[in-house]
Amino acid sequence: MFGGSAPIGSTTLGAADSRTVGQPAATDPTHSSSPVARRATGPTLVRDLLTLIRPHQWAKNLLVVPLVLIDTPRLGLGVLGRVAWAVLLFTMVSALVYVWNDVYDRHRDRAHPTKRHRPVASGRVSVGVAYAFGGLVATALVTAVLSGPAFPWWPLAVYLALNVAYSRGLKHLPLLDVLVVAGGFLLRVVQGYLAAGAAVSSWLLVSVFALCLLLILGKRRHEMAVGGSAHRPSLAGYSVQYLDLLIVLCAAVTISGFLGYVQETIPAPYQALALVGSTPFALFAIARYLQVVVVDGDGGEPTRVLLRDRAMLVNALLWGALLGGVLLVTQHPAALDLLP
């Protein structure tokens, strides 16, 4: 669910399994003796369990790191350690969510052109093994929370509660389905700031929420183009034109919120440079993503798009260099003496 992370669900095993998601047990590869449903063993099982927790999605949990580093007045090893621990906790809880989601939605996933290849949906990992693996992840998560650095972790608990509500019905309600998912990203940011002991900007929260909503809407648009509402019932409440309007709205709010955050964060002497310099980078980032979603018809995996698109990566590096240089000069004016 959140940002590609998926909802927690509970599925009853055995005879009750035939009542899950309205599919008979005979159609479940995890209960089939067909060679197509051959289960993984040994190294293959390890690989499938790793696939189950979606390592390529873990980059989402790094969203807060650069923002926290910018906004933390006294940055030290202690702060860095707590922020790293917060990233680890959200990575573990996201992994747990992915496991339960794949078990809960395995019948529906089989109707999807790409999700049907997931380990549980394809039958390579049995429901029992997936539950056992999820139990190990949950145990590791609780141990990490209790034994790690002391800082408020209520966003982590809210994240889990939202996933439960999402899996119990919110995911079927248009608009609420995307708002809840975007809320998960916002909780990641809040958790990072709580771990660092830094104050979070309201402008930043607005921008992050709108950006995440933009990415999720792009994913919904892709899903609608690929399979309609067969796999995701909430898509019945959308149309491509409606999604395009929402995407444009979120793009405008994202840019406005970020520029407000820059104006609030950067001191006056370099504020104009940061604002004027950030504007073209922000516009290009949004425009390029819209091009990928609308023109190229991609967007089903926002994380993959953001990490593999060279134009967006180069834009992000140049943008980061500009803001990093401005922040370095504002916090260490003597750095200007190093310039020729």
Secondary structure as GFF3:
##gff-version 3
##sequence-region A 1 340
A	DSSP	three_ten_helix	2	4	.	.	.	ID=ss1
A	DSSP	three_ten_helix	14	22	.	.	.	ID=ss2
A	DSSP	three_ten_helix	25	27	.	.	.	ID=ss3
A	DSSP	three_ten_helix	29	31	.	.	.	ID=ss4
A	DSSP	three_ten_helix	35	37	.	.	.	ID=ss5
A	DSSP	alpha_helix	42	52	.	.	.	ID=ss6
A	DSSP	three_ten_helix	55	62	.	.	.	ID=ss7
A	DSSP	alpha_helix	64	71	.	.	.	ID=ss8
A	DSSP	alpha_helix	77	104	.	.	.	ID=ss9
A	DSSP	alpha_helix	106	109	.	.	.	ID=ss10
A	DSSP	three_ten_helix	115	117	.	.	.	ID=ss11
A	DSSP	alpha_helix	119	122	.	.	.	ID=ss12
A	DSSP	alpha_helix	127	147	.	.	.	ID=ss13
A	DSSP	alpha_helix	154	167	.	.	.	ID=ss14
A	DSSP	three_ten_helix	170	172	.	.	.	ID=ss15
A	DSSP	alpha_helix	176	196	.	.	.	ID=ss16
A	DSSP	alpha_helix	202	227	.	.	.	ID=ss17
A	DSSP	three_ten_helix	233	237	.	.	.	ID=ss18
A	DSSP	alpha_helix	240	265	.	.	.	ID=ss19
A	DSSP	alpha_helix	268	290	.	.	.	ID=ss20
A	DSSP	pi_helix	291	295	.	.	.	ID=ss21
A	DSSP	alpha_helix	302	308	.	.	.	ID=ss22
A	DSSP	alpha_helix	310	331	.	.	.	ID=ss23
A	DSSP	three_ten_helix	333	338	.	.	.	ID=ss24
###
